[in-house]
C-alpha cells in the first residue's frame, strides 16, 4: 500500500501557472505605463492623492485601471468557477473555445461595460452629468487599490495553494467588507461624486451596485 502511494506521488502532475505570471506582469506593465506616461511620471502616492483640477488623461487612466481590474479579478475568480456553461463551451472560433478564464473575463468585461453605460445614463437622467468626469476620476483610485490587492491574492492563491481551503472564508469576508466599504466610499467621499438628492443615492446603490453583483454571482457560479 505504501509503495502504491509513493508511485501515485511520483506521477503527480504539477499545475502550470505560467499564464498567471504573464497576466500579472502585463497588468503591472500597464500601471507603470499609466503612471509614467499618462500621469506625468507620478508615483503611486501622488496618483492616489491627486486632485481633480491637477489631473490629466483621466479617461485613459480609468480605462487602464478597468482593464487591469477585470484581468486580475478574472484570474483570481476563474479557479473557483465550477464549469463553463454548455451553451458557451459549444461556441468556438477556429476550433478554440473559452476556458474558465476566458469565460470569466468575457463575463466581467460585459458586466462592467453595461454597468458603466447604465451609470452614465443614471447620471444624465438625474441631472448630475457634470459629475460624471469627477465620478470616474474618483472611482479609478478605488479600483486601482483593489486591483493591487487582487494581484497579491492571485500570487498567494496560485503559487502558495497549500492553505487555500482555509483562506476561502477570509477571501469571502474580505470581498464582502470591500463591497460595503465601496458604498461608503461613493456616498461620503469628499469629492461629492453622487447626485445631491438622497433618494437618487439610494436608487444608485440598490440598482447599480447591489443588484448587478447578485446577477454577476448567479451568472458565474450557477
N, CA and C of each residue as an Amber inpcrd file, in Angstrom:
protein
   666
   0.8240000  -1.2070000   0.0000000   0.0000000   0.0000000   0.0000000
   0.8590000   1.2570000   0.0000000   1.9500000   1.2250000   0.8040000
   2.8510000   2.3730000   0.8420000   3.5540000   2.5580000  -0.4930000
   3.9130000   1.4400000  -1.1270000   4.5520000   1.5130000  -2.4380000
   3.6210000   2.1360000  -3.4620000   2.3450000   1.7570000  -3.3980000
   1.3480000   2.3200000  -4.3160000   1.1860000   3.8200000  -4.0920000
   1.1600000   4.2370000  -2.8290000   1.0270000   5.6630000  -2.5110000
   2.2240000   6.4480000  -3.0240000   3.4250000   5.8610000  -2.8840000
   4.6230000   6.5480000  -3.3630000   4.6070000   6.7010000  -4.8800000
   4.1140000   5.6500000  -5.5600000   4.0450000   5.7210000  -7.0190000
   3.0580000   6.7800000  -7.4680000   1.9570000   6.9240000  -6.7370000
   0.9950000   7.9740000  -7.0570000   1.6240000   9.3470000  -6.8900000
   2.4380000   9.4910000  -5.8890000   3.0690000  10.7770000  -5.6260000
   4.0760000  11.1250000  -6.7220000   4.7090000  10.0900000  -7.2800000
   5.7130000  10.3200000  -8.2970000   5.1010000  10.7640000  -9.6250000
   3.9130000  10.2640000  -9.9590000   3.3030000  10.5950000 -11.2370000
   2.3980000  11.8160000 -11.1490000   2.3630000  12.4770000 -10.0180000
   1.5150000  13.6520000  -9.8660000   1.9950000  14.7850000 -10.7660000
   1.1000000  15.4000000 -11.4980000   1.4440000  16.4580000 -12.4560000
   1.2800000  17.8140000 -11.7860000   2.3370000  18.5930000 -11.8150000
   2.2950000  19.9340000 -11.2180000   1.4930000  20.8800000 -12.1100000
   0.7310000  21.7320000 -11.4700000  -0.0900000  22.6790000 -12.2140000
   0.7740000  23.7690000 -12.8240000   0.5420000  24.0720000 -14.0920000
   1.3100000  25.0950000 -14.7790000   0.5960000  26.4420000 -14.6410000
   1.2960000  27.3990000 -14.0190000   0.7010000  28.7190000 -13.7870000
   1.4670000  29.8260000 -14.5050000   2.1300000  29.4630000 -15.6040000
   2.8840000  30.4790000 -16.3410000   1.9770000  31.5850000 -16.8550000
   0.7630000  31.2240000 -17.2510000  -0.1660000  32.2210000 -17.7720000
  -0.5210000  33.2670000 -16.7200000  -0.5480000  32.8560000 -15.4440000
  -0.8210000  33.8010000 -14.3600000   0.3110000  34.8140000 -14.2590000
   1.5460000  34.3250000 -14.3830000   2.7150000  35.2190000 -14.3380000
   2.6410000  36.2450000 -15.4580000   2.2980000  35.7920000 -16.6680000
   2.2080000  36.7020000 -17.8080000   1.1330000  37.7770000 -17.5910000
   0.0040000  37.3610000 -17.0400000  -1.0760000  38.3220000 -16.8030000
  -0.6690000  39.3330000 -15.7490000  -0.0470000  38.8790000 -14.6610000
   0.3820000  39.7920000 -13.6010000   1.4250000  40.7760000 -14.1250000
   2.3910000  40.2770000 -14.8950000   3.4120000  41.1620000 -15.4700000
   2.7740000  42.1700000 -16.4120000   1.8130000  41.7090000 -17.2280000
   1.1240000  42.6190000 -18.1390000   0.3560000  43.7010000 -17.3910000
  -0.3160000  43.3180000 -16.3020000  -1.0680000  44.2900000 -15.5000000
  -0.1370000  45.3280000 -14.8760000   0.9820000  44.8580000 -14.3260000
   1.9410000  45.7840000 -13.7190000   2.5620000  46.7040000 -14.7680000
   2.8160000  46.1650000 -15.9520000   3.3490000  46.9850000 -17.0370000
   2.3640000  48.0930000 -17.4200000   1.0800000  47.7640000 -17.4910000
   0.0650000  48.7760000 -17.8020000   0.0380000  49.8800000 -16.7580000
   0.1860000  49.5060000 -15.4860000   0.1990000  50.5220000 -14.4260000
   1.4530000  51.3740000 -14.4760000   2.5840000  50.7670000 -14.7790000
   3.8230000  51.5490000 -14.9270000   3.6970000  52.5280000 -16.0800000
   3.1320000  52.0530000 -17.2000000   2.9090000  52.9420000 -18.3490000
   1.9710000  54.0850000 -17.9840000   0.9090000  53.7740000 -17.2580000
  -0.0570000  54.8020000 -16.8640000   0.5970000  55.8610000 -15.9850000
   1.3700000  55.4270000 -14.9910000   1.9750000  56.3740000 -14.0530000
   3.0710000  57.2000000 -14.7160000   3.8800000  56.5760000 -15.5580000
   4.9970000  57.2880000 -16.1670000   4.5810000  58.1690000 -17.3300000
   3.6170000  57.6880000 -18.1240000   3.2370000  58.4160000 -19.3330000
   1.9740000  59.2610000 -19.1400000   0.8750000  58.6170000 -18.8130000
  -0.3970000  59.3350000 -18.7100000  -0.4470000  60.2520000 -17.4960000
   0.1970000  59.8420000 -16.3970000   0.1560000  60.6290000 -15.1590000
   1.4410000  61.4230000 -14.9220000   2.1960000  61.6250000 -15.9850000
   3.3710000  62.5150000 -15.9570000   4.3760000  62.1300000 -14.8710000
   4.8210000  60.8830000 -14.9340000   5.8690000  60.3800000 -14.0400000
   5.4750000  60.5080000 -12.5650000   4.2440000  60.1580000 -12.2540000
   3.7610000  60.2270000 -10.8760000   4.0900000  58.9390000 -10.1360000
   4.2550000  59.0550000  -8.8420000   4.3660000  57.8680000  -8.0000000
   2.9650000  57.3770000  -7.6610000   2.8860000  56.2080000  -7.0380000
   1.5790000  55.6840000  -6.6470000   0.9070000  56.6250000  -5.6540000
   1.6650000  57.1200000  -4.6980000   1.1030000  58.0350000  -3.7000000
   0.6020000  59.3230000  -4.3580000   1.3760000  59.8650000  -5.2880000
   0.9610000  61.0960000  -5.9770000  -0.2990000  60.8600000  -6.8000000
  -0.3920000  59.6830000  -7.4210000  -1.5860000  59.3620000  -8.2030000
  -2.8210000  59.2790000  -7.3120000  -2.6890000  58.6300000  -6.1740000
  -3.8380000  58.4560000  -5.2780000  -4.2400000  59.7630000  -4.6000000
  -3.2920000  60.6380000  -4.3420000  -3.5760000  61.8970000  -3.6600000
  -3.8780000  63.0350000  -4.6290000  -3.8290000  62.7540000  -5.9060000
  -4.0220000  63.7810000  -6.9330000  -5.4140000  64.3960000  -6.8620000
  -5.4730000  65.6930000  -7.0350000  -6.7540000  66.4100000  -7.0530000
  -7.2520000  66.5320000  -8.4960000  -8.5670000  66.6000000  -8.6230000
  -9.1760000  66.5970000  -9.9500000  -8.6990000  67.7500000 -10.8420000
  -8.5960000  68.9980000 -10.3510000  -8.1350000  70.0880000 -11.2370000
  -6.7060000  69.9030000 -11.7370000  -5.8980000  69.1520000 -10.9950000
  -4.4940000  68.9520000 -11.3810000  -4.2760000  67.6890000 -12.1910000
  -5.3300000  66.9430000 -12.4520000  -5.1920000  65.6500000 -13.1170000
  -5.1560000  65.7910000 -14.6300000  -4.7190000  64.7260000 -15.2830000
  -4.6740000  64.6940000 -16.7520000  -4.9240000  63.2760000 -17.2260000
  -5.4280000  63.1470000 -18.4490000  -5.6860000  61.8350000 -19.0570000
  -6.5330000  60.9380000 -18.1510000  -7.5460000  61.5100000 -17.5520000
  -8.3540000  60.7500000 -16.5860000  -9.1110000  59.5920000 -17.2350000
  -9.6450000  59.8380000 -18.4240000 -10.4320000  58.7850000 -19.0740000
  -9.5440000  57.6020000 -19.4510000  -8.3670000  57.8720000 -20.0260000
  -7.4560000  56.7930000 -20.4050000  -6.9590000  56.0430000 -19.1720000
  -6.6930000  56.7750000 -18.1030000  -6.2590000  56.1320000 -16.8630000
  -7.3640000  55.2430000 -16.3140000  -8.5970000  55.7280000 -16.3780000
  -9.7400000  54.9340000 -15.9220000  -9.8820000  53.6610000 -16.7410000
  -9.6620000  53.7640000 -18.0530000  -9.7580000  52.5850000 -18.9170000
  -8.6810000  51.5650000 -18.5640000  -7.4640000  52.0260000 -18.3210000
  -6.3780000  51.1120000 -17.9720000  -6.6650000  50.4310000 -16.6340000
  -7.1140000  51.2060000 -15.6530000  -7.4540000  50.6340000 -14.3520000
  -8.5630000  49.5910000 -14.5050000  -9.5470000  49.8820000 -15.3470000
 -10.6480000  48.9380000 -15.5660000 -10.1570000  47.6420000 -16.1980000
  -9.2720000  47.7540000 -17.1910000  -8.7280000  46.5640000 -17.8530000
  -7.9320000  45.7180000 -16.8660000  -7.0680000  46.3750000 -16.0830000
  -6.2490000  45.6430000 -15.1170000  -7.1320000  44.9750000 -14.0640000
  -8.1310000  45.7010000 -13.5820000  -9.0240000  45.1180000 -12.5810000
  -9.7400000  43.8960000 -13.1280000 -10.2800000  43.9840000 -14.3460000
 -11.0010000  42.8480000 -14.9340000 -10.0780000  41.6430000 -15.1260000
  -8.8530000  41.8800000 -15.6110000  -7.9160000  40.7790000 -15.8310000
  -7.5150000  40.1210000 -14.5130000  -7.1760000  40.9550000 -13.5210000
  -6.7420000  40.4100000 -12.2310000  -7.8890000  39.6860000 -11.5300000
  -9.0670000  40.2960000 -11.5390000 -10.2130000  39.6870000 -10.8620000
 -10.6290000  38.3940000 -11.5610000 -10.5760000  38.3770000 -12.9020000
 -10.9120000  37.1640000 -13.6420000  -9.8990000  36.0600000 -13.3590000
  -8.6220000  36.4250000 -13.2440000  -7.5890000  35.4410000 -12.9170000
  -7.8570000  34.8130000 -11.5620000  -8.2320000  35.6360000 -10.6010000
  -8.4980000  35.1280000  -9.2590000  -9.7700000  34.2830000  -9.2260000
 -10.8450000  34.7740000  -9.8470000 -12.1380000  34.0820000  -9.7700000
 -12.1940000  32.8040000 -10.5960000 -11.4680000  32.7730000 -11.7110000
 -11.6370000  31.6650000 -12.6560000 -11.3170000  30.3090000 -12.0470000
 -10.4260000  30.2740000 -11.0570000 -10.0810000  28.9920000 -10.4390000
 -11.2220000  28.4220000  -9.6020000 -12.2060000  29.2630000  -9.2700000
 -13.3400000  28.8100000  -8.4590000 -14.6040000  28.6010000  -9.2860000
 -14.5480000  28.8980000 -10.5830000 -15.7100000  28.6860000 -11.4480000
 -15.9270000  27.1850000 -11.6070000 -17.1010000  26.6700000 -11.2570000
 -17.3130000  25.2090000 -11.3330000 -17.2050000  24.6640000 -12.7490000
 -17.9690000  25.2260000 -13.6830000 -17.9270000  24.7680000 -15.0780000
 -18.2760000  25.9460000 -15.9860000 -17.8060000  25.8510000 -17.2180000
 -18.2450000  26.7940000 -18.2450000 -19.5870000  26.3040000 -18.7780000
 -20.6040000  27.1650000 -18.8270000 -21.9120000  26.7160000 -19.3240000
 -21.8100000  26.0520000 -20.6910000 -22.6250000  25.0160000 -20.8840000
 -22.5800000  24.2470000 -22.1280000 -22.8460000  25.1280000 -23.3390000
 -23.7630000  26.0930000 -23.2040000 -24.0860000  26.9690000 -24.3330000
 -22.8940000  27.8260000 -24.7380000 -22.0130000  28.1220000 -23.7780000
 -20.8260000  28.9200000 -24.0740000 -19.7090000  28.0370000 -24.6240000
 -19.5020000  26.8860000 -23.9940000 -18.4280000  25.9910000 -24.4400000
 -18.6850000  25.4390000 -25.8370000 -19.9470000  25.3960000 -26.2640000
 -20.2580000  24.9160000 -27.6150000 -19.8820000  25.9260000 -28.6820000
 -19.7390000  27.1930000 -28.2910000 -19.3320000  28.2220000 -29.2370000
 -17.8210000  28.1650000 -29.4160000 -17.3570000  28.0690000 -30.6290000
 -15.9180000  28.0020000 -30.8830000 -15.5690000  28.8550000 -32.0890000
 -14.3410000  29.3690000 -32.0690000 -13.8330000  30.1850000 -33.1670000
 -12.5200000  29.5610000 -33.6230000 -12.5090000  29.0880000 -34.8930000
 -11.3400000  28.4040000 -35.4550000 -10.9110000  27.2180000 -34.5840000
 -11.8960000  26.5370000 -34.0180000 -11.6090000  25.3560000 -33.2200000
 -11.2830000  25.6310000 -31.7670000 -11.2580000  26.8880000 -31.3610000
 -10.9510000  27.2470000 -29.9770000 -12.2360000  27.6250000 -29.2490000
 -12.2930000  27.2210000 -27.9870000 -13.4470000  27.5720000 -27.1630000
 -12.9710000  28.2100000 -25.8670000 -13.8610000  28.9080000 -25.1950000
 -13.4970000  29.6120000 -23.9740000 -13.2670000  28.6380000 -22.8220000
 -12.1480000  28.8050000 -22.1410000 -11.9320000  28.0650000 -20.9050000
 -12.5060000  28.8770000 -19.7440000 -12.2240000  28.4620000 -18.5200000
 -12.8040000  29.1590000 -17.3630000 -12.3240000  30.5980000 -17.2690000
 -11.0410000  30.8150000 -17.5600000 -10.5090000  32.1780000 -17.5150000
 -11.1350000  33.0480000 -18.5960000 -11.2000000  32.5390000 -19.8090000
 -11.7960000  33.3100000 -20.9060000 -13.2560000  33.6290000 -20.6480000
 -13.9810000  32.6340000 -20.1240000 -15.3920000  32.8530000 -19.7890000
 -15.5310000  33.9270000 -18.7150000 -14.6800000  33.8780000 -17.6730000
 -14.7630000  34.8570000 -16.5950000 -14.4120000  36.2550000 -17.0830000
 -13.3770000  36.3650000 -17.9120000 -13.0090000  37.6710000 -18.4700000
 -14.1490000  38.2450000 -19.2970000 -14.7480000  37.4170000 -20.1430000
 -15.8430000  37.8880000 -21.0020000 -17.0300000  38.3580000 -20.1690000
 -17.3700000  37.5970000 -19.1200000 -18.4950000  37.9750000 -18.2680000
 -18.2010000  39.2770000 -17.5220000 -17.0110000  39.3910000 -16.9520000
 -16.6610000  40.6070000 -16.2070000 -16.5920000  41.8210000 -17.1170000
 -16.0030000  41.6590000 -18.2910000 -15.9070000  42.7830000 -19.2300000
 -17.3000000  43.2520000 -19.6510000 -18.1680000  42.2990000 -20.0040000
 -19.5380000  42.6630000 -20.3680000 -20.2980000  43.2760000 -19.2120000
 -20.0880000  42.7180000 -18.0260000 -20.7660000  43.2120000 -16.8360000
 -20.3990000  44.6650000 -16.5470000 -19.1110000  44.9700000 -16.5150000
 -18.6920000  46.3300000 -16.1770000 -18.9630000  47.3230000 -17.3030000
 -18.9510000  46.8430000 -18.5550000 -19.3080000  47.7370000 -19.6630000
 -20.7670000  48.1700000 -19.5440000 -21.6540000  47.2020000 -19.3340000
 -23.0810000  47.5220000 -19.1900000 -23.3170000  48.3700000 -17.9460000
 -22.6440000  48.0350000 -16.8570000 -22.8090000  48.7730000 -15.6130000
 -22.3660000  50.2330000 -15.7660000 -21.2600000  50.4490000 -16.4580000
 -20.7810000  51.8150000 -16.6610000 -21.7020000  52.6010000 -17.5980000
 -22.2440000  51.9230000 -18.6110000 -23.1900000  52.5930000 -19.5020000
 -24.4530000  52.9960000 -18.7380000 -24.9610000  52.1010000 -17.9010000
 -26.1430000  52.4120000 -17.1000000 -25.8410000  53.5060000 -16.0740000
 -24.6200000  53.5160000 -15.5410000 -24.2480000  54.5730000 -14.6000000
 -24.2310000  55.9270000 -15.2910000 -23.7190000  55.9640000 -16.5160000
 -23.7130000  57.2220000 -17.2800000 -25.1370000  57.7010000 -17.5390000
 -26.0090000  56.7630000 -17.9220000 -27.4140000  57.1170000 -18.1570000
 -28.0580000  57.5950000 -16.8700000 -27.7110000  56.9520000 -15.7590000
 -28.2480000  57.3580000 -14.4590000 -27.8330000  58.7870000 -14.1180000
 -26.5690000  59.1050000 -14.2990000 -26.0990000  60.4580000 -14.0070000
 -26.7550000  61.4740000 -14.9340000 -26.9090000  61.1110000 -16.1940000
 -27.5530000  62.0270000 -17.1400000 -29.0240000  62.2130000 -16.7990000
 -29.6940000  61.1380000 -16.4220000 -31.1200000  61.2010000 -16.1220000
 -31.4410000  61.9150000 -14.8280000 -30.4910000  61.9620000 -13.9030000
 -30.7340000  62.6260000 -12.6140000 -30.1820000  64.0470000 -12.5710000
 -29.7170000  64.5390000 -13.7110000 -29.2180000  65.9120000 -13.7700000
 -27.8430000  66.0910000 -13.1540000 -27.1040000  64.9920000 -13.0030000
 -25.7740000  65.0680000 -12.3840000 -24.6770000  64.7460000 -13.3860000
 -24.9400000  64.9640000 -14.6800000 -23.9850000  64.6000000 -15.7110000
 -22.6670000  65.3600000 -15.5580000 -22.7060000  66.5640000 -14.9520000
 -21.4730000  67.3310000 -14.7550000 -20.5240000  66.6380000 -13.7720000
 -21.0690000  65.7160000 -12.9770000 -20.2380000  64.9960000 -12.0120000
 -19.6400000  63.7260000 -12.5930000 -19.9830000  63.3900000 -13.8360000
 -19.5420000  62.1200000 -14.3960000 -18.0170000  62.0270000 -14.4760000
 -17.3610000  63.0870000 -14.9770000 -15.9020000  63.0750000 -15.0640000
 -15.2700000  62.9300000 -13.6880000 -15.8060000  63.6480000 -12.7180000
 -15.3090000  63.5560000 -11.3480000 -15.5750000  62.1720000 -10.7630000
 -16.6910000  61.5690000 -11.1750000 -17.0520000  60.2390000 -10.6750000
 -16.0210000  59.2010000 -11.0910000 -15.7390000  59.0970000 -12.3980000
 -14.8040000  58.0430000 -12.8120000 -13.3700000  58.3800000 -12.4260000
 -13.0480000  59.6670000 -12.2510000 -11.7360000  60.0340000 -11.7160000
 -11.5640000  59.4940000 -10.2950000 -12.5920000  59.6690000  -9.4740000
 -12.5250000  59.2310000  -8.0770000 -12.6000000  57.7160000  -7.9660000
 -13.4750000  57.1020000  -8.7410000 -13.6500000  55.6500000  -8.6930000
 -12.3920000  54.9180000  -9.1440000 -11.6610000  55.4900000 -10.1050000
 -10.4480000  54.8340000 -10.5940000  -9.4130000  54.6670000  -9.4910000
  -9.3720000  55.5890000  -8.5180000  -8.4420000  55.4560000  -7.3960000
  -8.8010000  54.2290000  -6.5510000 -10.0970000  54.0480000  -6.3220000
 -10.5490000  52.9020000  -5.5370000 -10.1920000  51.5890000  -6.2310000
 -10.5200000  51.4800000  -7.5230000 -10.2680000  50.2350000  -8.2370000
  -8.7770000  49.9950000  -8.4530000  -7.9820000  51.0480000  -8.4940000
  -6.5350000  50.8820000  -8.5690000  -6.0270000  50.1380000  -7.3330000
  -6.4480000  50.5900000  -6.1610000  -6.0290000  49.9400000  -4.9090000
  -6.5460000  48.5110000  -4.8270000  -7.8100000  48.3000000  -5.2080000
  -8.3960000  46.9630000  -5.1460000  -7.6830000  46.0060000  -6.0990000
  -7.3360000  46.4850000  -7.2870000  -6.6590000  45.6180000  -8.2520000
  -5.2810000  45.1910000  -7.7530000  -4.5730000  46.0860000  -7.0520000
  -3.2790000  45.7190000  -6.4850000  -3.4600000  44.6150000  -5.4390000
  -4.4890000  44.7600000  -4.6070000  -4.7760000  43.7280000  -3.6010000
  -5.0980000  42.3960000  -4.2740000  -5.8930000  42.4290000  -5.3420000
  -6.2750000  41.1960000  -6.0370000  -5.0590000  40.5430000  -6.6920000
  -4.1370000  41.3390000  -7.2200000  -2.9110000  40.7780000  -7.7950000
  -2.1250000  40.0260000  -6.7290000  -2.0320000  40.6010000  -5.5260000
  -1.3550000  39.9200000  -4.4220000  -2.0850000  38.6100000  -4.0730000
  -3.4180000  38.6520000  -4.0700000  -4.1990000  37.4370000  -3.7880000
  -3.9810000  36.3760000  -4.8580000  -3.8060000  36.7930000  -6.1090000
  -3.5330000  35.8330000  -7.1880000  -2.2140000  35.1170000  -6.9460000
  -1.2020000  35.8720000  -6.5290000   0.0960000  35.2570000  -6.2360000
  -0.0440000  34.2520000  -5.1020000  -0.7350000  34.6420000  -4.0440000
  -0.9310000  33.7400000  -2.9100000  -1.7080000  32.5010000  -3.3180000
  -2.7700000  32.6940000  -4.0770000  -3.6790000  31.5970000  -4.4020000
  -3.0590000  30.5850000  -5.3540000  -2.3100000  31.0760000  -6.3670000
  -1.7760000  30.1750000  -7.3780000  -0.4130000  29.5900000  -7.0130000
   0.3730000  30.3200000  -6.2710000   1.7370000  29.8770000  -6.0140000
   1.9730000  29.4290000  -4.5710000   1.0070000  29.6690000  -3.6950000
   1.0650000  29.1590000  -2.3190000  -0.2840000  28.5330000  -1.9720000
  -0.6510000  27.4490000  -2.6640000  -2.0150000  26.8970000  -2.5390000
  -2.2210000  25.9540000  -1.3630000  -1.2010000  25.7460000  -0.5550000
  -1.2930000  24.7300000   0.4890000  -2.4510000  24.9730000   1.4470000
  -2.6620000  26.2270000   1.8250000  -3.7280000  26.5520000   2.7870000
  -4.9050000  27.2510000   2.1110000  -5.1120000  26.9350000   0.8320000
  -6.1350000  27.6570000   0.0710000  -7.5350000  27.4540000   0.6360000
  -7.8670000  26.2410000   1.0350000  -9.2060000  25.9860000   1.5790000
  -9.4310000  26.7570000   2.8760000  -8.4000000  26.8900000   3.6680000
  -8.5280000  27.6430000   4.9140000  -8.6630000  29.1430000   4.6500000
  -8.1250000  29.5930000   3.5210000  -8.1830000  31.0210000   3.2030000
  -9.5050000  31.4340000   2.5800000 -10.2740000  30.4760000   2.0490000
 -11.5140000  30.8200000   1.3480000 -12.4810000  31.6540000   2.1880000
 -12.7490000  31.3010000   3.4570000 -13.6490000  32.1570000   4.2520000
 -13.1290000  33.5850000   4.4070000 -11.8070000  33.7390000   4.5120000
 -11.2320000  35.0750000   4.6350000 -11.3760000  35.8540000   3.3330000
 -11.2400000  35.1520000   2.1840000 -11.4770000  35.8010000   0.9000000
 -12.9030000  36.3290000   0.8250000 -13.8500000  35.4790000   1.1890000
 -15.2600000  35.8660000   1.0970000 -15.5650000  37.0620000   2.0020000
 -15.1180000  36.9910000   3.2410000 -15.3610000  38.0960000   4.1840000
 -14.6550000  39.3600000   3.7130000 -13.4410000  39.2020000   3.1920000
 -12.6900000  40.3590000   2.7150000 -13.3830000  41.0570000   1.5600000
 -13.8680000  40.2910000   0.5770000 -14.5670000  40.8950000  -0.5620000
 -15.8970000  41.5060000  -0.1290000 -16.5540000  40.8840000   0.8280000
 -17.8050000  41.4460000   1.3350000 -17.5590000  42.7910000   2.0210000
 -16.5340000  42.8600000   2.8640000 -16.1940000  44.1220000   3.5300000
 -15.7530000  45.1750000   2.5140000 -15.0590000  44.7310000   1.4870000
 -14.6240000  45.6440000   0.4320000 -15.8240000  46.2380000  -0.2980000
 -16.8270000  45.3940000  -0.5500000 -18.0280000  45.8670000  -1.2260000
 -18.7870000  46.8720000  -0.3600000 -18.8940000  46.5850000   0.9370000
 -19.5670000  47.5170000   1.8470000 -18.7990000  48.8270000   1.9300000
 -17.4790000  48.7340000   2.0370000 -16.6580000  49.9450000   2.1070000
 -16.8210000  50.7940000   0.8480000 -16.9640000  50.1270000  -0.3070000
 -17.1170000  50.8680000  -1.5620000 -18.3640000  51.7380000  -1.5440000
 -19.4470000  51.2600000  -0.9260000 -20.6740000  52.0510000  -0.8700000
 -20.4560000  53.3270000  -0.0320000 -19.7700000  53.1870000   1.0890000
 -19.4610000  54.3600000   1.9080000 -18.4820000  55.2880000   1.1900000
 -17.5630000  54.7000000   0.4500000 -16.6090000  55.4940000  -0.3280000
 -17.3380000  56.3530000  -1.3500000 -18.3210000  55.7700000  -2.0390000
 -19.0990000  56.5110000  -3.0200000 -19.9500000  57.5920000  -2.3520000
 -20.5670000  57.2380000  -1.2330000 -21.5300000  58.1440000  -0.6020000
 -20.8770000  59.3200000   0.1230000 -19.7450000  59.0700000   0.7500000
 -19.1760000  60.0770000   1.6490000 -17.8120000  60.6060000   1.2100000
 -17.4180000  60.3420000  -0.0220000 -16.1360000  60.8700000  -0.4820000
 -16.1820000  62.3980000  -0.5380000 -15.0610000  63.0130000  -0.2270000
 -15.0080000  64.4780000  -0.1700000 -15.2490000  65.1260000  -1.5300000
 -15.0680000  64.3640000  -2.6190000 -15.3270000  64.9260000  -3.9550000
 -16.8120000  65.0470000  -4.2720000 -17.6630000  64.4590000  -3.4140000
 -19.1190000  64.5530000  -3.5890000 -19.5210000  64.0930000  -4.9900000
 -19.2650000  62.8250000  -5.2780000 -19.4360000  62.3100000  -6.6350000
 -20.8550000  61.8320000  -6.9320000 -21.6830000  61.6930000  -5.9110000
 -23.0330000  61.1900000  -6.1250000 -24.0090000  62.3500000  -6.3260000
 -25.1870000  62.0740000  -6.9490000 -26.2190000  63.1150000  -7.0630000
 -26.6170000  63.6600000  -5.6980000 -27.1080000  64.8730000  -5.6740000
 -27.3870000  65.5510000  -4.4140000 -28.5630000  64.9350000  -3.6560000
 -29.6130000  64.5410000  -4.3340000 -30.8120000  64.0280000  -3.6820000
 -30.5280000  62.6790000  -3.0310000 -30.9940000  62.5010000  -1.8020000
 -30.7070000  61.2710000  -1.0680000 -31.3450000  60.0570000  -1.7240000
 -32.5480000  60.2430000  -2.3230000 -33.2290000  59.0990000  -2.9260000
 -32.5380000  58.6560000  -4.2080000 -31.8410000  59.5620000  -4.8900000
 -31.0460000  59.1650000  -6.0500000 -29.8420000  58.3330000  -5.6020000
 -29.2470000  58.7140000  -4.4890000 -28.1280000  57.9360000  -3.9480000
 -28.5830000  56.5400000  -3.5620000 -29.7290000  56.4560000  -2.9060000
 -30.2760000  55.1620000  -2.5050000 -30.5980000  54.3240000  -3.7430000
 -31.1680000  54.9590000  -4.7630000 -31.5070000  54.2530000  -6.0020000
 -30.2550000  53.7160000  -6.6850000 -29.1990000  54.5150000  -6.7040000
 -27.9500000  54.0770000  -7.3440000 -27.3640000  52.8670000  -6.6210000
 -27.3150000  52.9260000  -5.2910000 -26.7310000  51.8300000  -4.5170000
 -27.5110000  50.5370000  -4.7470000 -28.8320000  50.6380000  -4.7650000
 -29.6580000  49.4300000  -4.9110000 -29.6110000  48.8600000  -6.3260000
 -29.8010000  49.7300000  -7.3360000 -29.9670000  49.2470000  -8.7040000
 -28.6590000  49.0570000  -9.4540000 -27.6180000  49.8220000  -9.1190000
 -26.3760000  49.7470000  -9.8810000 -25.1890000  49.2520000  -9.0620000
 -25.4470000  48.8620000  -7.8240000 -24.3820000  48.2820000  -7.0130000
 -24.7790000  46.8960000  -6.4960000 -25.8750000  46.8250000  -5.7640000
 -26.2480000  45.5600000  -5.1280000 -26.8210000  44.5650000  -6.1300000
 -27.8140000  44.9710000  -6.8950000 -28.4620000  44.0540000  -7.8460000
 -27.4780000  43.5160000  -8.8950000 -26.6420000  44.3500000  -9.5280000
 -25.7000000  43.7920000 -10.5150000 -24.7450000  42.7540000  -9.9390000
 -24.3050000  42.9420000  -8.7000000 -23.3980000  41.9630000  -8.0870000
 -24.1090000  40.6220000  -7.8960000 -25.3750000  40.6520000  -7.5000000
 -26.1440000  39.4160000  -7.3580000 -26.3150000  38.7160000  -8.6980000
 -26.5320000  39.4960000  -9.7600000 -26.6580000  38.9260000 -11.1010000
 -25.3300000  38.3100000 -11.5400000 -24.2320000  39.0240000 -11.2930000
 -22.9050000  38.5180000 -11.6540000 -22.6080000  37.2090000 -10.9210000
 -22.9340000  37.1550000  -9.6520000 -22.7230000  35.9390000  -8.8620000
 -23.4980000  34.7630000  -9.4550000 -24.7390000  35.0210000  -9.8460000
 -25.5680000  33.9510000 -10.4160000 -25.0220000  33.4750000 -11.7540000
 -24.5530000  34.3980000 -12.5850000 -24.0330000  34.0150000 -13.9100000
 -22.7710000  33.1760000 -13.7680000 -21.8740000  33.5540000 -12.8590000
 -20.5890000  32.8800000 -12.7450000 -20.6620000  31.5530000 -12.0060000
 -21.4870000  31.4820000 -10.9610000 -21.4290000  30.3340000 -10.0660000
 -22.6690000  29.4440000 -10.1000000 -23.6610000  29.8070000 -10.9180000
 -24.8360000  28.9500000 -11.0050000 -25.1010000  28.6370000 -12.4670000
